[in-house]
Amino acid sequence: MEKSKISRREFLKKTGAVVGGAAVGTSLIGLTGCATTGVAAGFEGGVPSKWDFSTEVAIVGLGGAGAAAAIEAADNGAKVLIMEKQGPITINNTRMSGGVWHNPHKDGARSHLVNYIKATMSGENIPWKFEGEQPHVSDDMAEMFATGIMKLEDWLMDMDPDLDRSNMTPRAEASFPMFPSFKEAKYGETIGTRYKDYAKADLKLAPYDRPKQTKASGEALYHCLVEEGIKKKRGDKVQIWYSSPVKRIIRAANGEVQGVVCEKDGKIVNVRATKAVILCSGGFEYNLPMRRAFQEGAGVKGWVFYGTLDNTGDGIEMAMLIGCGLAKVAKSASRIEAGWPTGKWWTPDGKGLKIGTMSSSTSSRNSLVVDNYGVRYADEFIITDSRRPYRYQFYKEAVKYDMLAMDIPRTPSWAICDETRRLSGPFTGLVQQDYRNMVYGSDDNMDAINKGWIIKGDTLDELAEKIRADPENRKMMDTAKLKAQVARFNQYCAAGKDEEFGRSPTTMGPVDKPPFYAIKHYPGGPNTKGGIDADYQRRALDWTGKPIARLYTAGEISSVFKFVYQAGGNITECMVCGRKAGENAAKEKPWA
Ligand SMILES: Cc1cc2nc3c(=O)[nH]c(=O)nc-3n(C[C@H](O)[C@H](O)[C@H](O)COP(=O)(O)OP(=O)(O)OC[C@H]3O[C@@H](n4cnc5c(N)ncnc54)[C@H](O)[C@@H]3O)c2cc1C
């Protein structure tokens, strides 16, 4: 969580906090039978003696989930305040995204749709597994989702008729043929969100500076929701405070959430929410302790994410402090990604968090991926292949633990490329550069090579030696194994058949033109999943499964999905769950 510039003592003084709810906190610990971290501490601040601002529904975070919640709360008659940590050019995951969402065919049978959705939420497709899939959550959640998802197309077009509806036609089949009702559900996905003149976009402009009619992907979605849906159409009911990080949830002694504490213009502001608070502040991609606690494998150094740098788990931390339970937290939609030692969370001592970028190098021609010993372990094309369902699960391969060596030999993995590949374009996707989070440099990759981010060797022997010398390789690289592996790979390319992993020959090309390059890859992806436990009404739940009064949540902070992820699910849930949270929050009877 972003550290406040204000000391803890000063903070409590400024909020006018009174110690009011410790007893409730303690009783919660008693109820759950376990001392959940911070439950009592969450009540330490209590209810402030004076409120600085009053609204009916207070929303934390202006991504897709927060925007959808605000629109729906306003349409249900509520006065809404959104508090956003970033400034007006808010670079969040919604904005950086591909803007892809799900739009099932209208003639699919509803019961089958529910079955399929339920399996995607369970993730493992194991109905008897009693893990985060309690019937009161997942059955009802799938029903709610099946209803909400069918309304999205019209809802978005209503927000802005200038969107390109022709691009919303359901296409393709669902991702997971092994899930129940796969065929009958007709659960296709849309290509994405875009405006009618998207093809005329001036690509030299930053994505967020392009005129409305040429916007596409997440930029189009964000514009539609925030600029059109909120500012133009509901500006009288919804107020947005930028540069206003929320620091704490206020829960009264009677157990109800009554507001939040926000830092606005360097001042502490106690915001009263007479109906409800909705948490939509995204995931924990850049929260070091949460990564350490939740992620599989080497959660801190061995993971990278390619979205916003401002998803620091704030909402999850605040919710835990007032007694919220967690669900599905160790999950993320992930594959393997290039990771770079730069960005605002990286530190010169090497203890910070790297930035991830989507990786074209892993599955393009003239490249292969090996573990720390120099051995391939999978068909690399899976990592980016949108025609197969497995790409967002690929990380499971990379976190594999070697019981005998007591190590994780595939973290990092190494993309091995040659000069032909270097000259064919950037080794990596450059979304992070488009959004000014990092500078990768020239498209011929030379800047990154000269910075030492990419290892170069005139021969494979030299490359292997340099990889061995890299501390993250832990001296595992075996030159003979790497050379033999590359030779085998090149033979498969010549023969048109990958004997080891069956990679499609059309995606392969030999790695034979020196110099050679090695790029580190880590488990990672767009976003984390899981966080606050919540039911189908999007009410936040405590550790006993009981709703916390007047607290709702939606989006990445409380994702309904696990690691089995059909592309587009995140944006879909932002809209479906955000709308549900907004509607229910607005319908609450005011407490004051
Ligand atoms: C490059 C990329 C491509 C993607 N493509 C797709 C796709 O095509 N389809 C899909 O379904 N998913 C996609 N995803 C994932 C998807 O974008 C996210 O899961 C989704 O947008 C999350 O929305 P959200 O509203 O929950 O969070 P966000 O959009 O990240 O918004 C959270 C907001 O909360 C703010 N915030 C954080 N802390 C505080 C605080 N303390 N106080 C106030 N505000 C706070 C943040 O600044 C941020 O603006 C992609 C992600 C990335 C990074």
The ligand as an SDF file (V2000), in Angstrom:
LIG
                    3D

 53 58  0  0  0  0  0  0  0  0999 V2000
   -1.9710   -5.0520  -20.9420 C   0  0  0  0  0  0  0  0  0  0  0  0
   -3.2300   -5.6760  -20.3800 C   0  0  0  0  0  0  0  0  0  0  0  0
   -4.1550   -6.2270  -21.2560 C   0  0  0  0  0  0  0  0  0  0  0  0
   -5.3340   -6.7680  -20.7390 C   0  0  0  0  0  0  0  0  0  0  0  0
   -6.2980   -7.1850  -21.6180 N   0  0  0  0  0  0  0  0  0  0  0  0
   -7.4800   -7.6370  -21.1590 C   0  0  0  0  0  0  0  0  0  0  0  0
   -8.5480   -7.9150  -22.0430 C   0  0  0  0  0  0  0  0  0  0  0  0
   -8.4630   -7.6840  -23.2470 O   0  0  0  0  0  0  0  0  0  0  0  0
   -9.7020   -8.4100  -21.5130 N   0  0  0  0  0  0  0  0  0  0  0  0
   -9.8450   -8.6450  -20.1740 C   0  0  0  0  0  0  0  0  0  0  0  0
  -10.8850   -9.1210  -19.7520 O   0  0  0  0  0  0  0  0  0  0  0  0
   -8.8680   -8.3190  -19.2920 N   0  0  0  0  0  0  0  0  0  0  0  0
   -7.7110   -7.8000  -19.7520 C   0  0  0  0  0  0  0  0  0  0  0  0
   -6.7300   -7.4200  -18.8620 N   0  0  0  0  0  0  0  0  0  0  0  0
   -7.0430   -7.4600  -17.4200 C   0  0  0  0  0  0  0  0  0  0  0  0
   -8.0230   -6.3290  -17.0800 C   0  0  0  0  0  0  0  0  0  0  0  0
   -7.6030   -5.1660  -17.7260 O   0  0  0  0  0  0  0  0  0  0  0  0
   -8.1310   -6.0490  -15.5720 C   0  0  0  0  0  0  0  0  0  0  0  0
   -8.3260   -7.2320  -14.8520 O   0  0  0  0  0  0  0  0  0  0  0  0
   -9.2950   -5.1150  -15.2910 C   0  0  0  0  0  0  0  0  0  0  0  0
   -9.2260   -3.9920  -16.1240 O   0  0  0  0  0  0  0  0  0  0  0  0
   -9.2890   -4.6840  -13.8410 C   0  0  0  0  0  0  0  0  0  0  0  0
  -10.2080   -3.6340  -13.6750 O   0  0  0  0  0  0  0  0  0  0  0  0
  -10.3820   -2.9900  -12.2380 P   0  0  0  0  0  0  0  0  0  0  0  0
  -11.3650   -1.8970  -12.3840 O   0  0  0  0  0  0  0  0  0  0  0  0
  -10.6610   -4.0420  -11.2430 O   0  0  0  0  0  0  0  0  0  0  0  0
   -8.9240   -2.4310  -11.9100 O   0  0  0  0  0  0  0  0  0  0  0  0
   -8.0980   -1.2540  -12.6190 P   0  0  0  0  0  0  0  0  0  0  0  0
   -8.5920   -0.9750  -13.9790 O   0  0  0  0  0  0  0  0  0  0  0  0
   -6.6640   -1.5730  -12.4910 O   0  0  0  0  0  0  0  0  0  0  0  0
   -8.4400   -0.0030  -11.7180 O   0  0  0  0  0  0  0  0  0  0  0  0
   -8.1010    0.0620  -10.3560 C   0  0  0  0  0  0  0  0  0  0  0  0
   -7.9900    1.5230  -10.0030 C   0  0  0  0  0  0  0  0  0  0  0  0
   -7.9230    1.6710   -8.5900 O   0  0  0  0  0  0  0  0  0  0  0  0
   -7.0090    2.7150   -8.2970 C   0  0  0  0  0  0  0  0  0  0  0  0
   -6.5580    2.6030   -6.9110 N   0  0  0  0  0  0  0  0  0  0  0  0
   -5.6910    1.7060   -6.3890 C   0  0  0  0  0  0  0  0  0  0  0  0
   -5.5350    1.9260   -5.0720 N   0  0  0  0  0  0  0  0  0  0  0  0
   -6.3350    2.9760   -4.7450 C   0  0  0  0  0  0  0  0  0  0  0  0
   -6.5950    3.6950   -3.5440 C   0  0  0  0  0  0  0  0  0  0  0  0
   -5.9910    3.3720   -2.3870 N   0  0  0  0  0  0  0  0  0  0  0  0
   -7.4570    4.7370   -3.5760 N   0  0  0  0  0  0  0  0  0  0  0  0
   -8.0780    5.1130   -4.7450 C   0  0  0  0  0  0  0  0  0  0  0  0
   -7.8350    4.4730   -5.9150 N   0  0  0  0  0  0  0  0  0  0  0  0
   -6.9920    3.4150   -5.9170 C   0  0  0  0  0  0  0  0  0  0  0  0
   -5.9140    2.5190   -9.3310 C   0  0  0  0  0  0  0  0  0  0  0  0
   -5.1320    3.6900   -9.4910 O   0  0  0  0  0  0  0  0  0  0  0  0
   -6.7400    2.1720  -10.5620 C   0  0  0  0  0  0  0  0  0  0  0  0
   -7.0940    3.3150  -11.3100 O   0  0  0  0  0  0  0  0  0  0  0  0
   -5.5560   -6.8450  -19.3430 C   0  0  0  0  0  0  0  0  0  0  0  0
   -4.6130   -6.2900  -18.4740 C   0  0  0  0  0  0  0  0  0  0  0  0
   -3.4740   -5.7080  -18.9850 C   0  0  0  0  0  0  0  0  0  0  0  0
   -2.5070   -5.1020  -18.0300 C   0  0  0  0  0  0  0  0  0  0  0  0
  1  2  1  0
  2  3  1  0
  2 52  2  0
  3  4  2  0
  4  5  1  0
  4 50  1  0
  5  6  2  0
  6  7  1  0
  6 13  1  0
  7  8  2  0
  7  9  1  0
  9 10  1  0
 10 11  2  0
 10 12  1  0
 12 13  2  0
 13 14  1  0
 14 15  1  0
 14 50  1  0
 15 16  1  0
 16 17  1  0
 16 18  1  0
 18 19  1  0
 18 20  1  0
 20 21  1  0
 20 22  1  0
 22 23  1  0
 23 24  1  0
 24 25  2  0
 24 26  1  0
 24 27  1  0
 27 28  1  0
 28 29  2  0
 28 30  1  0
 28 31  1  0
 31 32  1  0
 32 33  1  0
 33 34  1  0
 33 48  1  0
 34 35  1  0
 35 36  1  0
 35 46  1  0
 36 37  1  0
 36 45  1  0
 37 38  2  0
 38 39  1  0
 39 40  1  0
 39 45  2  0
 40 41  1  0
 40 42  2  0
 42 43  1  0
 43 44  2  0
 44 45  1  0
 46 47  1  0
 46 48  1  0
 48 49  1  0
 50 51  2  0
 51 52  1  0
 52 53  1  0
M  END
$$$$
